[in-house]
Amino acid sequence: MYLKTQLFETISNQDKEKEAQLHETIRCISIFSDKDCRKLIRSLKTDYTKRTPYITYLTKSKQNILSSLNLIDKLQQRSKWYQTICTNHLVTAVTRSFLETSENEKQILQFVHTFRQYLTVDEKFESFKIFINTLKKEFTLIWNECDSDTIDSSLICLERLIMPKVYRFAMFPNGDIDHYRDTKVSECFNELASIITMSHPLIGIPLIYENECPWLAAQLELRRLNAYKTPQDKLACIRKCLLTIQNLLAMAKSPVCADDLHPVLIYVIIKANPPTFLSNVQYIEGFYGNQLESEDYYWAQFIFAFSYIKANMLSSI
């Protein structure tokens, strides 16, 4: 009966090799009488007892091998981490040297002066794109024999070193008006946060997700927006926020769909209430335009949630 049970499971799993072995074993066993079967089992038990020390030795050896493999894996990870640190340091040093040449310093000073003279937001964003792309073309020639990852890192580093020089004018192109608007939005979010709950009819988060509320890890990712200056790094914060929500929701229900993510994201945005939130959103949109909404799933979800808050919740305050 034991062998037949194993056979049925094997057939269900479609393991043809094991199925053939079990069929042959059952055929052989069926030849013996009950007395012979008992004798066979006693013989197998005796043989197993004799092999126990060797089995113990094999088990310990396998444990030692697995432990060694785990140590090797950790050493490899550490080595890659050190390699990444060294590469990033080299990239940063080369990028700084490139920007500190007299010719590039003059170009940057002239660009900053011109950038501040533009009146419209579109003009500022467009001028920055043109200038940074011109620098990137020149800078790429330095890394022409390097791998693509190193080149990408160098271009990101270049943007991170240039952006702080015009960040204040790009982030707040209208000056005090932008600061006043951000303050008003923050006050509205604070008022919403004081009355909003999971079961609010405008949100309606399923009870299955109640244990993870209020998703503090996701809120923390949004509050880091102002720690970064490039639109790419700010966008990465938003993506991390949504990924964190997805991972937390998956603990209660898997898979997680957009209908599950949307109400929780609305709740997280309101509760997080990042400083200068509206300016951050417009800052990212200004550099990447509408292409993000069609190409980036996380950004599309984020903008949809923010639009929902503006249309259905802020208007009621």
Backbone torsions as a table, in degrees:
resi	resn	phi	psi	omega
1	MET	NA	-38.8	178.0
2	TYR	-61.6	-45.9	-179.7
3	LEU	-64.7	-37.8	179.3
4	LYS	-66.8	-39.6	177.0
5	THR	-60.9	-44.9	176.7
6	GLN	-60.4	-38.5	-179.0
7	LEU	-64.5	-43.9	-179.5
8	PHE	-63.1	-40.6	178.0
9	GLU	-65.1	-39.1	-179.9
10	THR	-66.5	-40.9	177.2
11	ILE	-62.7	-40.8	178.9
12	SER	-63.0	-37.3	179.4
13	ASN	-83.8	-5.5	178.3
14	GLN	60.1	39.3	175.7
15	ASP	-91.9	91.4	-171.6
16	LYS	-65.2	-37.6	-178.3
17	GLU	-65.2	-47.9	179.3
18	LYS	-67.7	-33.5	178.3
19	GLU	-61.9	-43.2	179.0
20	ALA	-64.3	-39.9	179.6
21	GLN	-64.6	-40.9	-179.6
22	LEU	-68.8	-39.9	176.0
23	HIS	-57.8	-44.2	-179.5
24	GLU	-67.6	-39.4	178.3
25	THR	-63.2	-45.4	178.7
26	ILE	-61.8	-39.9	178.4
27	ARG	-61.8	-43.0	-179.8
28	CYS	-66.8	-42.3	-178.4
29	ILE	-64.9	-35.5	-177.3
30	SER	-64.8	-17.3	178.9
31	ILE	-72.2	-33.2	-174.1
32	PHE	-81.6	153.9	172.1
33	SER	-83.2	173.7	178.6
34	ASP	-59.1	-40.2	179.8
35	LYS	-63.7	-43.1	178.9
36	ASP	-66.2	-35.4	179.1
37	CYS	-64.6	-42.7	178.3
38	ARG	-62.4	-41.1	178.3
39	LYS	-62.9	-41.0	179.1
40	LEU	-64.1	-43.0	179.9
41	ILE	-63.9	-42.6	177.4
42	ARG	-61.3	-39.3	178.8
43	SER	-64.7	-41.8	178.3
44	LEU	-64.2	-40.7	179.9
45	LYS	-63.9	-43.1	178.8
46	THR	-62.1	-44.1	179.7
47	ASP	-63.1	-40.4	179.1
48	TYR	-64.1	-40.2	179.2
49	THR	-62.0	-42.5	178.7
50	LYS	-64.6	-30.7	-177.1
51	ARG	-86.7	-6.7	-175.6
52	THR	-54.7	-46.9	178.5
53	PRO	-58.4	-39.4	-179.1
54	TYR	-69.5	-37.9	177.2
55	ILE	-63.4	-41.2	177.2
56	THR	-61.2	-42.1	178.3
57	TYR	-61.5	-44.3	179.9
58	LEU	-64.2	-39.8	179.7
59	THR	-62.6	-46.0	179.2
60	LYS	-65.1	-39.3	178.8
61	SER	-62.3	-41.6	179.7
62	LYS	-65.6	-39.8	177.4
63	GLN	-61.3	-41.8	178.7
64	ASN	-65.1	-40.1	179.1
65	ILE	-64.4	-45.0	179.3
66	LEU	-62.8	-39.0	177.6
67	SER	-63.7	-41.5	178.7
68	SER	-65.7	-42.1	179.1
69	LEU	-63.3	-39.2	178.3
70	ASN	-64.3	-40.4	178.2
71	LEU	-65.1	-43.1	178.9
72	ILE	-61.9	-41.7	179.6
73	ASP	-61.9	-42.8	178.9
74	LYS	-65.1	-39.7	178.2
75	LEU	-64.8	-38.7	177.5
76	GLN	-64.6	-42.5	177.6
77	GLN	-62.1	-42.2	178.8
78	ARG	-64.3	-40.2	178.4
79	SER	-62.0	-42.7	177.9
80	LYS	-64.8	-37.4	179.2
81	TRP	-64.0	-45.3	177.0
82	TYR	-61.8	-39.2	179.5
83	GLN	-63.5	-42.1	179.1
84	THR	-63.5	-42.6	178.9
85	ILE	-61.3	-45.8	-179.5
86	CYS	-63.9	-41.5	179.6
87	THR	-63.8	-44.7	179.6
88	ASN	-63.2	-39.0	178.2
89	HIS	-64.7	-43.0	178.0
90	LEU	-61.9	-45.5	-179.7
91	VAL	-59.9	-44.4	-179.7
92	THR	-64.0	-42.5	-179.3
93	ALA	-64.6	-43.7	180.0
94	VAL	-66.2	-40.2	-179.3
95	THR	-64.1	-43.2	178.4
96	ARG	-62.6	-42.4	179.0
97	SER	-62.1	-39.1	179.4
98	PHE	-63.5	-42.9	-176.7
99	LEU	-76.7	-22.2	-176.5
100	GLU	-87.9	0.7	174.2
101	THR	-65.2	149.8	-174.3
102	SER	-59.2	-39.4	-178.3
103	GLU	-65.4	-45.7	-178.9
104	ASN	-70.2	-33.8	177.5
105	GLU	-62.4	-40.3	178.1
106	LYS	-64.5	-43.5	179.4
107	GLN	-60.8	-42.0	-177.9
108	ILE	-67.2	-43.6	178.8
109	LEU	-62.0	-40.8	178.9
110	GLN	-67.0	-40.1	179.2
111	PHE	-64.0	-44.1	-179.6
112	VAL	-61.2	-42.3	179.1
113	HIS	-63.5	-44.2	179.8
114	THR	-66.8	-40.3	-178.0
115	PHE	-59.6	-39.8	-177.8
116	ARG	-70.5	-19.9	-178.1
117	GLN	-81.9	-20.4	-178.7
118	TYR	-67.1	140.9	-176.8
119	LEU	-95.4	-38.5	-176.4
120	THR	-92.5	154.3	-179.8
121	VAL	-66.2	-42.1	-178.5
122	ASP	-60.4	-39.8	179.0
123	GLU	-62.8	-40.9	-179.4
124	LYS	-65.1	-46.9	-179.2
125	PHE	-65.1	-40.8	-178.5
126	GLU	-67.1	-40.6	-180.0
127	SER	-65.6	-37.7	178.6
128	PHE	-65.0	-43.7	179.9
129	LYS	-59.7	-43.7	-178.9
130	ILE	-64.3	-45.8	-177.6
131	PHE	-65.7	-45.9	-177.0
132	ILE	-67.6	-35.1	178.3
133	ASN	-68.0	-35.7	176.3
134	THR	-64.0	-44.5	177.7
135	LEU	-64.1	-39.4	-178.5
136	LYS	-63.7	-38.4	178.6
137	LYS	-62.2	-43.2	178.5
138	GLU	-68.0	-40.9	-175.5
139	PHE	-69.7	-32.9	-178.8
140	THR	-62.4	-29.6	-179.4
141	LEU	-62.2	-27.9	179.4
142	ILE	-68.5	-30.7	-174.4
143	TRP	-106.0	23.0	-171.9
144	ASN	-61.1	-21.6	-179.9
145	GLU	-102.7	6.5	-179.2
146	CYS	-93.2	166.1	178.7
147	ASP	-73.2	164.2	-174.7
148	SER	-63.4	-34.6	-180.0
149	ASP	-63.6	-41.7	179.0
150	THR	-65.7	-39.9	178.6
151	ILE	-63.8	-44.6	178.8
152	ASP	-61.5	-42.6	178.3
153	SER	-62.0	-39.4	-179.3
154	SER	-66.6	-37.5	179.9
155	LEU	-70.3	-37.3	176.1
156	ILE	-64.6	-42.6	178.8
157	CYS	-62.8	-40.0	178.5
158	LEU	-59.6	-44.9	-179.8
159	GLU	-66.1	-38.1	-179.9
160	ARG	-66.4	-29.6	-180.0
161	LEU	-84.0	-26.3	-179.9
162	ILE	-83.5	-41.5	-172.7
163	MET	-56.3	-41.8	-179.0
164	PRO	-57.3	-23.5	-177.9
165	LYS	-70.6	-25.4	-179.3
166	VAL	-126.1	10.4	-172.2
167	TYR	-57.5	-46.9	-175.9
168	ARG	-60.6	-37.6	-178.0
169	PHE	-80.1	-25.5	178.0
170	ALA	-82.4	-39.2	-178.3
171	MET	-73.6	-38.2	-179.4
172	PHE	-125.5	70.7	-174.9
173	PRO	-64.3	-23.1	-179.7
174	ASN	-102.3	11.5	174.8
175	GLY	65.4	-126.1	-175.0
176	ASP	-63.4	-27.2	179.1
177	ILE	-62.4	-42.0	178.8
178	ASP	-65.2	-42.1	179.0
179	HIS	-63.2	-41.7	179.3
180	TYR	-63.9	-42.8	179.8
181	ARG	-63.9	-41.9	178.3
182	ASP	-63.6	-38.0	179.2
183	THR	-64.0	-42.4	179.9
184	LYS	-65.0	-42.5	178.4
185	VAL	-62.8	-41.1	179.3
186	SER	-63.3	-39.8	178.6
187	GLU	-64.7	-40.0	178.1
188	CYS	-64.9	-41.6	178.2
189	PHE	-63.1	-39.8	178.1
190	ASN	-62.0	-40.7	179.0
191	GLU	-66.6	-41.0	177.1
192	LEU	-63.7	-42.3	-177.1
193	ALA	-62.9	-28.6	-178.3
194	SER	-76.0	-19.7	-177.4
195	ILE	-115.8	-14.1	-174.5
196	ILE	-78.2	142.5	176.0
197	THR	-135.3	169.4	178.4
198	MET	-59.7	-36.1	-174.6
199	SER	-90.7	8.8	179.7
200	HIS	-56.7	134.9	-175.7
201	PRO	-60.9	-25.9	178.9
202	LEU	-80.6	-8.6	179.2
203	ILE	-115.3	-61.8	175.9
204	GLY	64.8	54.2	177.4
205	ILE	-74.0	129.7	-179.9
206	PRO	-58.1	146.4	-178.5
207	LEU	-63.5	-22.9	-178.3
208	ILE	-61.1	-22.4	-178.1
209	TYR	-98.5	8.3	-173.8
210	GLU	-61.5	-34.1	-175.5
211	ASN	-65.4	-29.1	-177.7
212	GLU	-86.2	-13.7	-178.3
213	CYS	-61.4	139.6	9.5
214	PRO	-100.5	26.1	175.5
215	TRP	56.3	57.4	-175.3
216	LEU	-63.0	-35.4	-179.5
217	ALA	-62.5	-39.4	178.3
218	ALA	-69.4	-38.3	177.3
219	GLN	-61.6	-40.3	-179.1
220	LEU	-61.4	-38.1	178.7
221	GLU	-62.6	-39.2	179.2
222	LEU	-69.7	-35.7	-178.9
223	ARG	-70.0	-12.0	178.5
224	ARG	-85.6	1.4	-175.8
225	LEU	-54.1	-43.4	-176.2
226	ASN	-77.3	-5.9	177.3
227	ALA	-76.4	-13.9	-178.0
228	TYR	-117.9	155.3	-176.1
229	LYS	-114.2	-27.8	-179.6
230	THR	-83.3	147.2	179.0
231	PRO	-62.1	-30.5	179.4
232	GLN	-65.3	-42.4	179.4
233	ASP	-69.9	-37.2	177.3
234	LYS	-65.5	-40.1	178.8
235	LEU	-64.8	-35.1	177.9
236	ALA	-63.3	-35.6	177.0
237	CYS	-61.5	-42.9	-179.4
238	ILE	-66.1	-41.3	177.9
239	ARG	-62.7	-41.8	178.7
240	LYS	-63.6	-37.3	178.1
241	CYS	-59.9	-48.1	-178.8
242	LEU	-68.4	-37.5	177.2
243	LEU	-64.4	-38.7	177.6
244	THR	-62.7	-43.0	177.8
245	ILE	-61.8	-44.8	179.3
246	GLN	-58.1	-45.6	-178.9
247	ASN	-64.4	-39.3	179.5
248	LEU	-69.3	-40.2	179.0
249	LEU	-67.3	-33.8	-179.6
250	ALA	-64.3	-20.8	177.4
251	MET	-67.6	-26.9	-179.9
252	ALA	-98.7	-31.7	-177.4
253	LYS	-155.5	134.4	179.4
254	SER	-137.5	138.1	-0.2
255	PRO	-80.8	162.8	179.9
256	VAL	-99.3	127.6	-179.8
257	CYS	-105.5	175.6	-177.6
258	ALA	-63.0	-33.6	179.2
259	ASP	-65.9	-29.3	175.7
260	ASP	-76.6	-38.5	-174.9
261	LEU	-72.5	-38.9	-171.1
262	HIS	-57.7	-54.4	-178.3
263	PRO	-64.4	-35.2	179.4
264	VAL	-67.5	-40.4	179.1
265	LEU	-62.2	-40.4	176.9
266	ILE	-59.1	-46.1	-179.6
267	TYR	-62.4	-43.5	-178.3
268	VAL	-65.4	-41.9	179.9
269	ILE	-61.4	-44.6	-178.4
270	ILE	-65.4	-46.2	-177.5
271	LYS	-69.7	-35.4	-179.4
272	ALA	-69.8	-45.0	179.2
273	ASN	45.5	62.1	-178.0
274	PRO	-63.6	144.9	177.6
275	PRO	-64.6	147.7	-178.6
276	THR	48.1	44.8	-173.3
277	PHE	-66.0	-48.4	-177.7
278	LEU	-62.1	-40.4	178.8
279	SER	-64.1	-38.1	177.9
280	ASN	-62.8	-43.3	-179.9
281	VAL	-63.4	-46.4	-179.2
282	GLN	-68.6	-31.0	178.0
283	TYR	-63.3	-46.4	179.0
284	ILE	-67.0	-44.3	179.6
285	GLU	-62.3	-35.8	-178.7
286	GLY	-63.9	-34.5	-178.4
287	PHE	-86.3	-32.1	-175.1
288	TYR	-107.9	-16.8	176.3
289	GLY	65.8	-158.2	-176.7
290	ASN	-76.0	-9.8	-177.2
291	GLN	-62.7	-28.5	-179.2
292	LEU	-64.9	-39.9	-175.5
293	GLU	-65.8	-26.8	-179.9
294	SER	-94.9	-22.1	-174.6
295	GLU	-107.9	-25.6	-175.0
296	ASP	-112.7	111.3	-176.7
297	TYR	-60.7	-45.5	-175.5
298	TYR	-66.6	-40.9	179.0
299	TRP	-66.7	-39.0	178.2
300	ALA	-61.1	-42.7	177.7
301	GLN	-64.5	-39.9	-178.6
302	PHE	-64.9	-47.1	-179.7
303	ILE	-65.0	-37.4	178.6
304	PHE	-62.7	-43.6	179.3
305	ALA	-65.2	-43.4	-179.4
306	PHE	-65.3	-40.0	177.9
307	SER	-64.0	-37.5	178.6
308	TYR	-64.4	-41.5	178.7
309	ILE	-62.5	-44.9	-178.9
310	LYS	-64.4	-42.5	-174.1
311	ALA	-77.8	-36.6	-170.5
312	ASN	-111.0	-15.7	-173.1
313	MET	-120.1	-48.3	-179.2
314	LEU	-65.5	-31.7	-178.1
315	SER	-66.9	-22.5	-178.0
316	SER	-84.4	-8.1	-178.4
317	ILE	-88.0	NA	NA
